[in-house]
Amino acid sequence: MACGKDGEQDPRIGGIAASIRVVPDFPKKGIMFQDITTLLLDPKAFKNTVDLFVERYIGKDVSVVAGIEARGFIFGPPIALAIGAKFVPLRKPRKLPGEVISEKYVLEYGTDCLEMHVGAVQSGDRALVVDDLIATGGTLCAAMNLLERAGAEVIECACVIELPELKGREKLNGKPLYVLVESR
Amino acid sequence: MAVCEDKEQDPRIRRIASSIRVVPDFPKKGIMFQDITTLLLDPKAFKDTADLFVERYTGKGISVVAGVEARGFIFGPPIALAIGAKFIPLRKPRKLPGEVISENYVLEYGTDCLQMHVGAVQPGERALVVDDLIATGGTLCAAISLLERAGAEVVECACVIELPELKGREKLNGKPLYILMESH
């Protein structure tokens, strides 16, 4: 069950953690899937989630929020809108029209690929990467690489949930990670 | 280039329309693809887009905003958050964990399928369906069907862009459609 991080926990975190549903054996046997759709069904929990991120990043001169397809598209835009940043979707192959740059990454079996539009970010942009969850960190690592290859500075990665036992944090090239809840 | 609809046009609409990029021959030759990612790169245009929808739906007793994967995930949540509604992702097959209901719909070649979680909506709830664009209306029609099968009342469909020549409006079972701009 998802639980909040240690230390002085913001009172909103308990409600957020409790709103996340764990679905066993999805997408395959043995995986306890952290389902954030139930968080989205709770307007207060969803608002608190966004507020926690916005409070952290407002006034920090963040010019880009990059969200990872598809659940990063749910959490990223409200943050971008509130802090006045651009929203940049990072997508699976062949979804973005026009010129893109691609970054491959390793899965348990095989590889996958993330794409970003050429020209979406510039040197001087300060970027956040947003996704619902960090597991092994492979996808977030690919996301950071795309932004850095385009000249942006990645300030932080922000996720609702971390699975700390998968050590994704170590894949982030030393970039900080901010999460609201951990699930063990 | 995207064209604006009403004579009494909100001044924000012009900026929104001009922020949308048309990419020729994507995903295949002959299609002029309406690319909203450039809108998302303009924080004022993106905020204005969200505000126009929020102004229309605030105080109308809407308890559900359903967004169609994936670009509906970008526009739907900010509306849901602002009006205090639940956000429900309507997804391609096998993405939602747990029990789902499915609705098939027809593509130019073949069929596709949209899914919604069982229990996401209750009978009597008032729902919006949100996507970036309406073309033939097939996807929106499937979305309406899912919500109605679960007992919700679909109040309106909301899109940024309509391609009126494709007559998607006629596929909505008489449900109203609200759009910010047309593209011919």
Interface residues (C-beta under 8 A of the other chain):
Chain A: R21 V23 F26 P27 F33 D35 T37 L40 L41 D42 P43 F46 K47 V50 E69 A70 R71 F73 I74 F75 P77 P78 A80 L81 G84 A85 K86 F87 V88 P89 R91 R94 K95 L96 P97 G98 H117 A120
Chain B: R21 V23 F26 P27 F33 D35 T37 L40 L41 D42 P43 F46 K47 A50 E69 A70 R71 F73 I74 F75 P77 P78 A80 L81 G84 A85 K86 F87 I88 P89 R91 R94 K95 L96 P97 G98 H117 A120
